[in-house]
Amino acid sequence: MKNLNIALLHYSCPPVVGGVEEVLRQQASLFHRYHHKVKIFTGAGDQFTKDYQVEINPLLDSRNDHILHAHKLILENDLKEMEVLSQRIHDYLNHVLNRFDLLIAHNVLTMPFNLPLTRALHQLAQDGSIPIVSWNHDSPYFYHDYPSYLNRTPWDILKRSNSRIHYVVISESRRVQFSNLYGTGERLYVVPNGIDPIRFFRLDPNTVRLIQEQNLFESDFLMVQPSRLHPRKNIELSIRVTRALQDRNINARLLLTGAYDHHEPSTMEYYHKLQQLARKLRIEKDIIVLAEYRYKSGERITPDRILIRDLYLIADILFLPSWQEGFGIPLLESGMIKLPVVCSNIPPFMEIGGDDVCVFDLNDPPEMIAQKILDFLHVLKPQRMFRRVIRNYVWDNIYHSKLLPILQSIVEEGHVDH
């Protein structure tokens, strides 16, 4: 299916600070990253990025004087101002959205902060001019102390679903709540809010390219070994342990940051042996040697200190199976960012890591080491939480598994309706 033209709507956007505003920004960035045309329509905020457009209409704001005055009149049973404003907003949205495939409206159909906007969206849905997705974060009806007037007309539109609107809720518990509120669970999808590790970790653009080309966030398990390609680094054991983890139905991958020495024929020969081993074990695509990596554009990657730091941040463990070392700086680096360490029990590593690293004997078979890694990580709740977040709540994974299929089906259904 072609890339979509997606409109996003909320009362405000960054630099206004708020949870929904942050989700709005993350979603817009996500859609832009996957080459969809995206534009934010909002009542307050600013053009906070160069990547996509932000259009501000004060009537979409929750704190607009005209909107607040209309709300005051509604409480006095005077609905005329609300109806006038609602029609103005409807006409505006009908005009600016005519070239978009769908509109994702965040919270504005469920919260009582701009009732003219809420009613305008319902009218727009009835027109059938554009598919509307109501992204439901919250509702006042879920709390015991909500104002009683919200049960009266016209406010009670906030607790009624519209058969021509699709609803997304952010958790299973919210799905139950909104299903009870609406009296139906139809057209109610669960898509969790996510996190963007790329922005959260401030990853380097070169790292981002590698992550996207290799789909690293879709892996079950990432091991990083920041070692030169030298026999004493024992990289063949790293490859065999990767295979042993995959034999346990774990989508494991190995990230090797070091290069071989072009001036030392023995290291070049060692690199070719590692390639042969990976091919023999049928995991050559899962052994990523960064010093030899070329982007799809043909450019070479530069495994500098920033890239190595980034790989530490997205990896599950530091794996060091060296036969011998004089020290072990990667252990210090991993300790600084709380990356679990699994290493051979050679004296320098034991001196640095003590009881705070997982060690194995160099005579242990790969299968035993793989199981030792899994047992070690099983008791590390922060690491388990890290992997849970990566697996279930990274926006890229949510996009592929839930969000894009839902949006495509909604757009296709809209085309059928027309």
C-alpha positions, -999 to 999 in steps of 0.1 A, spaced: 0 0 0 12 35 -7 25 58 20 -3 76 38 -11 113 43 -17 115 80 -31 144 100 -26 145 137 -47 167 160 -46 178 196 -53 209 216 -15 217 217 19 205 206 55 210 217 71 231 230 40 230 252 49 203 277 25 174 284 22 136 281 -2 137 251 19 164 234 49 141 237 31 112 222 19 134 194 55 144 186 67 108 188 40 96 165 46 124 140 83 116 140 76 79 136 53 84 106 78 108 90 106 82 95 86 57 75 81 82 47 44 90 53 34 126 48 24 139 82 11 173 95 0 184 130 -30 205 135 -32 222 169 -44 252 188 -12 261 207 25 253 203 50 261 176 67 248 145 90 227 166 107 206 138 119 210 103 107 175 94 70 181 90 45 210 92 26 222 122 -5 243 116 -19 263 144 -55 275 147 -64 290 181 -99 276 179 -85 241 184 -69 251 218 -85 242 251 -77 276 266 -90 298 238 -111 327 251 -139 320 226 -140 284 236 -140 291 273 -168 317 269 -189 291 249 -184 266 277 -196 292 302 -227 298 281 -234 261 278 -236 259 316 -263 286 313 -282 265 287 -272 288 259 -258 267 231 -257 292 203 -221 302 207 -211 265 208 -229 258 176 -214 288 158 -179 278 169 -185 242 161 -195 250 126 -165 273 121 -141 245 133 -159 219 111 -156 241 80 -119 248 87 -111 211 92 -131 200 62 -111 224 41 -76 217 55 -80 179 56 -93 173 21 -60 158 9 -53 136 39 -60 98 41 -70 99 77 -71 120 109 -58 109 142 -74 130 170 -57 127 204 -80 130 234 -102 157 219 -132 134 215 -130 122 251 -120 152 272 -142 182 281 -117 209 271 -131 221 237 -167 209 232 -171 228 199 -141 209 185 -155 176 197 -189 182 181 -172 194 149 -153 161 146 -185 141 151 -201 161 123 -170 155 101 -173 118 107 -209 118 97 -200 137 65 -177 107 57 -152 130 41 -122 115 60 -117 85 83 -112 96 119 -93 77 145 -99 89 181 -68 81 201 -83 78 236 -58 84 264 -83 93 291 -118 103 301 -133 123 330 -159 96 335 -133 72 349 -130 92 380 -155 96 409 -151 134 412 -160 144 377 -185 173 374 -221 162 373 -229 185 344 -209 161 322 -238 137 323 -261 163 307 -265 173 270 -245 184 252 -216 172 273 -227 136 273 -214 133 237 -181 126 254 -193 93 266 -210 81 234 -192 63 206 -198 72 170 -202 42 146 -183 62 119 -152 68 142 -125 43 149 -112 43 185 -77 35 197 -71 30 234 -36 29 250 -39 -2 273 -61 -32 279 -74 -16 311 -84 14 291 -101 -8 266 -123 -23 293 -131 12 306 -140 27 273 -160 -5 263 -181 -1 295 -185 37 289 -195 33 252 -215 1 258 -196 -15 229 -162 -28 221 -166 -25 184 -140 -5 164 -119 -3 196 -82 -11 191 -55 -14 217 -23 3 207 0 12 236 19 44 238 55 38 230 90 51 235 116 61 209 150 48 220 166 68 191 155 101 207 156 89 243 193 78 240 201 106 215 216 80 192 239 90 164 225 92 129 249 65 118 237 42 146 201 49 135 208 39 100 224 6 112 194 -1 135 169 5 107 188 -14 80 193 -44 103 160 -42 121 179 -45 154 149 -35 176 131 -66 163 158 -89 176 152 -108 208 187 -105 221 217 -84 212 253 -92 223 280 -66 217 317 -75 216 339 -44 212 371 -64 202 396 -63 174 394 -93 151 423 -112 167 425 -149 177 431 -141 214 397 -123 214 381 -158 209 354 -145 186 346 -179 172 332 -187 207 309 -157 204 296 -170 171 290 -205 185 272 -190 216 250 -170 192 241 -202 174 234 -219 208 211 -191 218 192 -194 185 189 -231 190 169 -221 221 144 -202 198 160 -168 207 165 -144 179 200 -135 190 225 -114 171 262 -105 176 276 -70 171 313 -70 165 329 -35 165 366 -43 158 385 -46 126 413 -69 115 448 -54 109 453 -51 72 491 -51 79 490 -85 97 481 -114 74 472 -137 104 444 -115 115 430 -113 79 431 -151 78 413 -152 112 386 -129 99 380 -152 69 378 -182 93 351 -164 113 332 -158 81 334 -194 72 323 -205 107 292 -182 106 283 -195 71 287 -231 84 264 -224 113 240 -206 90 240 -174 110 261 -151 88 233 -125 86 233 -124 124 270 -117 129 274 -80 121 310 -70 117 308 -32 118 343 -25 105 333 -43 73 297 -31 72 284 -11 42 252 7 43 227 0 16 239 32 -1 274 16 -3 290 38 23 312 23 50 303 26 86 328 42 110 328 23 143 339 52 165 334 57 202 300 73 198 288 43 178 302 18 203 285 37 231 252 36 212 256 -2 208 261 -6 245 229 13 250 208 -10 228 225 -43 237 214 -68 262 249 -79 273 285 -72 268 301 -105 258 339 -109 262 352 -144 258 389 -134 254 417 -160 260 439 -133 275 439 -95 282 460 -70 300 430 -52 313 394 -48 302 382 -13 295 348 -25 280 339 -38 315 343 -3 329 322 12 301 295 -13 306 295 -7 343 290 30 337 257 24 318 246 -7 338 250 -31 309 252 -67 321 286 -83 315 293 -119 305 329 -128 302 356 -154 305 371 -160 339 405 -147 331 423 -128 359 419 -92 345 382 -96 341 378 -112 375 398 -83 391 376 -57 375 342 -74 377 344 -96 408 310 -110 417 291 -84 397 297 -101 363 287 -135 349 317 -156 342 323 -188 323 353 -211 319 369 -211 285 365 -249 284 327 -246 288 308 -257 257 288 -230 239 255 -246 249 265 -244 286 275 -207 282 243 -199 264 223 -214 293 244 -196 318 237 -163 301 200 -169 302 200 -180 338 221 -148 346 197 -125 328 166 -142 342 173 -129 377 182 -94 365 149 -76 366 161 -43 352 174 -62 321 142 -81 318 123 -49 319 146 -34 293 139 -63 269 101 -61 277 101 -24 268 122 -30 236 99 -59 225 65 -44 233 68 -6 235 94 7 210 74 28 185 91 10 156 79 -24 167 44 -10 176 43 6 141 50 -27 123 29 -51 145 -1 -29 153 -3 6 142 3 4 104 -20 -26 99 -48 -8 117 -44 24 98 -42 6 65 -74 -13 72 -92 19 82 -81 37 51 -91 8 29 -125 6 46 -129 43 40 -122 38 3 -148 10 2 -174 33 19 -169 59 -8 
